[in-house]
Structure formats: structure tokens, C-alpha cells
Amino acid sequence: MSLATVGVALPNFVLAVFLIILFSFVLPLFPTGGWDSPRNWVLPTVALALAPMGIIARFTRASMLEVIRADYTLTARAKGLGEVPVIFKHALKNAFIPVVTLLGPMFAAVGTGSFFVESIFRVPGMGRFFVLSMTGRDYPMIMAVVLTYGAFLAIMNLVVDLLYGVLDPRIRY
């Protein structure tokens, strides 16, 4: 939980700078940028994923603590089910509903990339092109990137709504 709190507390561009200082200069394990080999992908991936992982871990923990104390898990244990079936069949599916609600917009945000992290690590992504088009006043490119981000967010919200039906059999479409 302390790693999750650190991941949530630091913005991803600050974390990116700390990761470069630590893993490129102090401990020279990874290069400072680029997208040529899998070694170059490690630091930008960690910088972009640490905050969402911390948020997901905190939501999952809180949701599981709430679901484990619910009446239907107590009933399942009283029927004689072991702890593993109670957790996987009863608790996890119900605990994932709030987490899936959070995952859709979060995945869209991470999937579209971070402008600062892509610029810091010299990753050729949409965020970097968006920053370049902003500084160059390329308005058609700016509109295309914003439209792409919006479409990706709408698609992720649709996927979340469809996953509700898979996780909770009471929800029908």
C-alpha cells in the first residue's frame, strides 16, 4: 500500500525524472530515452503505469474488504465452501465492478499517452505529436488528436458497460 500511495502522490512527469536519475545515472541499467529496443520501453512504461497501478490496488483492496464482509460470502462459507472458491467465485466478481468502472477512463488516459512522459523519454507517440502540433499551431492535427482521444474514451466506456454484464449476471442488455 505504501508503493501505491507513492505512485498516486507523484505526477508521472516527476516520476519520469526520478526514474531517469535513478536508473540511468546512479544505476546505469536503462537508457534515458528512445523506443528502439525493449530496454528503452521499461522506464516510460513504469512512469506511466505506476500511478494507475496504485489507484487500482487501493480500489481493489477497499472493494475486496467490503465484499468479503457481505452476507453472500458469509452464506457461501456457511454452506461449506472453501476459502478459494468463496474468493474467486463470489467475492472477486463483485469486487471488480467498482474497479472496472475506474479502469475504462484510466485505460483510455494511459492508452492515449502522456504528453510529458513521451517528451521526456523521446517516445514517438500521439502525445508528442500533439505537443509538436501545439507549438507549431497545426490546428487540423490538434483537432484530429483530440477527436482520437475522445473516440478512444467513448470506446473504453462502451467496453466497461459491456463488462458489467459479464461480471454481474443481474445486468442484461
C-alpha positions as CSV (number, residue, x, y, z in Angstrom):
1,M,0.0,0.0,0.0
2,S,2.9,2.4,0.6
3,L,4.1,1.8,-3.0
4,A,0.5,2.5,-4.2
5,T,0.5,5.8,-2.2
6,V,3.8,6.9,-3.7
7,G,2.5,6.1,-7.2
8,V,-0.5,8.2,-6.6
9,A,1.3,11.0,-4.9
10,L,3.8,11.7,-7.6
11,P,2.8,13.0,-11.0
12,N,4.0,10.9,-13.9
13,F,6.4,13.5,-15.3
14,V,8.1,13.9,-11.8
15,L,8.3,10.2,-11.5
16,A,9.9,10.0,-15.0
17,V,12.7,12.4,-14.0
18,F,13.3,10.5,-10.8
19,L,13.4,7.2,-12.8
20,I,15.9,8.7,-15.2
21,I,18.1,9.9,-12.4
22,L,18.0,6.7,-10.5
23,F,18.1,4.0,-13.3
24,S,20.1,5.9,-15.9
25,F,22.7,7.9,-14.0
26,V,23.0,6.4,-10.5
27,L,22.5,2.8,-11.5
28,P,23.1,2.7,-15.3
29,L,20.6,-0.1,-16.1
30,F,18.4,1.5,-18.7
31,P,18.8,4.2,-21.4
32,T,17.4,7.6,-20.9
33,G,15.0,7.5,-23.9
34,G,14.1,6.2,-27.3
35,W,11.9,3.4,-28.5
36,D,14.3,1.1,-30.3
37,S,14.6,-1.9,-28.0
38,P,12.6,-3.4,-25.1
39,R,15.2,-2.0,-22.7
40,N,14.1,1.5,-23.8
41,W,10.5,0.7,-23.0
42,V,11.0,0.0,-19.3
43,L,11.3,3.4,-17.8
44,P,8.4,5.1,-19.8
45,T,6.2,2.2,-19.1
46,V,6.9,2.3,-15.3
47,A,6.4,6.1,-15.3
48,L,3.0,5.9,-17.0
49,A,1.8,2.8,-15.1
50,L,2.8,3.3,-11.5
51,A,0.1,5.9,-10.6
52,P,-2.8,3.9,-12.2
53,M,-1.5,0.7,-10.6
54,G,-1.5,2.4,-7.2
55,I,-5.1,3.6,-7.7
56,I,-6.2,0.2,-8.9
57,A,-4.6,-1.5,-6.0
58,R,-6.2,0.8,-3.5
59,F,-9.7,0.4,-5.1
60,T,-9.3,-3.4,-5.3
61,R,-8.3,-3.7,-1.7
62,A,-11.1,-1.5,-0.5
63,S,-13.7,-3.3,-2.6
64,M,-12.5,-6.7,-1.6
65,L,-12.6,-5.8,2.1
66,E,-16.2,-4.6,1.6
67,V,-17.3,-7.7,-0.4
68,I,-15.6,-10.2,2.0
69,R,-17.8,-8.9,4.8
70,A,-21.0,-9.1,2.7
71,D,-23.8,-11.5,3.5
72,Y,-23.5,-13.7,0.4
73,T,-19.8,-14.5,1.2
74,L,-20.7,-15.4,4.7
75,T,-23.5,-17.6,3.3
76,A,-21.1,-19.3,0.9
77,R,-18.7,-20.0,3.8
78,A,-21.6,-21.3,5.9
79,K,-22.6,-23.7,3.1
80,G,-19.2,-25.3,3.5
81,L,-17.3,-23.8,0.5
82,G,-13.5,-23.4,0.9
83,E,-11.8,-20.1,1.0
84,V,-10.5,-20.2,-2.6
85,P,-14.0,-20.8,-4.2
86,V,-15.5,-18.2,-2.0
87,I,-12.9,-15.6,-3.1
88,F,-12.8,-16.5,-6.8
89,K,-16.5,-17.3,-7.4
90,H,-18.3,-14.9,-5.1
91,A,-16.0,-12.1,-3.9
92,L,-13.8,-11.3,-6.9
93,K,-16.6,-10.8,-9.5
94,N,-18.5,-8.5,-7.2
95,A,-15.3,-6.6,-6.1
96,F,-14.3,-6.0,-9.7
97,I,-17.4,-3.9,-10.6
98,P,-16.1,-0.7,-9.0
99,V,-12.6,-1.4,-10.3
100,V,-13.8,-1.9,-13.9
101,T,-15.7,1.4,-13.6
102,L,-12.4,3.0,-12.9
103,L,-10.4,1.1,-15.4
104,G,-12.2,2.3,-18.5
105,P,-11.3,6.0,-18.3
106,M,-7.9,5.2,-16.7
107,F,-7.0,2.8,-19.6
108,A,-8.1,5.5,-22.1
109,A,-5.9,8.0,-20.4
110,V,-2.8,5.7,-20.2
111,G,-3.5,4.4,-23.7
112,T,-3.5,7.8,-25.3
113,G,-0.2,8.5,-23.6
114,S,1.1,11.3,-21.5
115,F,2.4,14.3,-23.3
116,F,5.2,15.0,-20.8
117,V,6.4,11.4,-20.4
118,E,6.6,11.0,-24.2
119,S,8.5,14.2,-24.4
120,I,10.9,13.3,-21.6
121,F,11.7,9.8,-22.9
122,R,11.6,10.8,-26.6
123,V,8.9,8.3,-27.4
124,P,7.2,8.8,-30.8
125,G,3.6,8.7,-29.6
126,M,0.5,10.7,-30.1
127,G,1.2,12.9,-27.1
128,R,4.5,14.0,-28.5
129,F,2.9,14.8,-31.9
130,F,0.2,16.7,-30.0
131,V,2.8,18.9,-28.2
132,L,4.6,19.5,-31.5
133,S,1.4,20.5,-33.3
134,M,0.5,22.8,-30.4
135,T,3.8,24.6,-30.6
136,G,3.6,24.7,-34.4
137,R,0.0,25.8,-34.4
138,D,-1.1,22.9,-36.6
139,Y,-4.8,23.2,-35.9
140,P,-6.0,20.2,-38.1
141,M,-3.6,17.9,-36.3
142,I,-4.7,19.3,-32.9
143,M,-8.4,18.6,-33.8
144,A,-7.5,15.1,-35.1
145,V,-5.7,14.1,-31.9
146,V,-8.5,15.5,-29.6
147,L,-11.0,13.6,-31.7
148,T,-9.0,10.4,-31.5
149,Y,-8.7,10.8,-27.7
150,G,-12.4,11.4,-27.4
151,A,-13.3,8.4,-29.6
152,F,-10.9,6.1,-27.6
153,L,-12.5,7.3,-24.3
154,A,-16.0,6.6,-25.7
155,I,-14.9,3.1,-26.8
156,M,-13.4,2.3,-23.4
157,N,-16.6,3.4,-21.7
158,L,-18.6,1.1,-24.0
159,V,-16.2,-1.8,-23.1
160,V,-16.8,-1.0,-19.4
161,D,-20.5,-1.1,-19.8
162,L,-20.3,-4.5,-21.6
163,L,-18.0,-5.9,-18.9
164,Y,-20.7,-5.0,-16.3
165,G,-22.9,-7.6,-18.0
166,V,-20.1,-10.2,-17.8
167,L,-19.3,-9.5,-14.1
168,D,-22.9,-9.2,-12.8
169,P,-25.5,-11.6,-14.2
170,R,-28.3,-9.3,-13.0
171,I,-27.3,-6.7,-15.6
172,R,-28.8,-7.5,-19.0
173,Y,-28.7,-5.5,-22.2
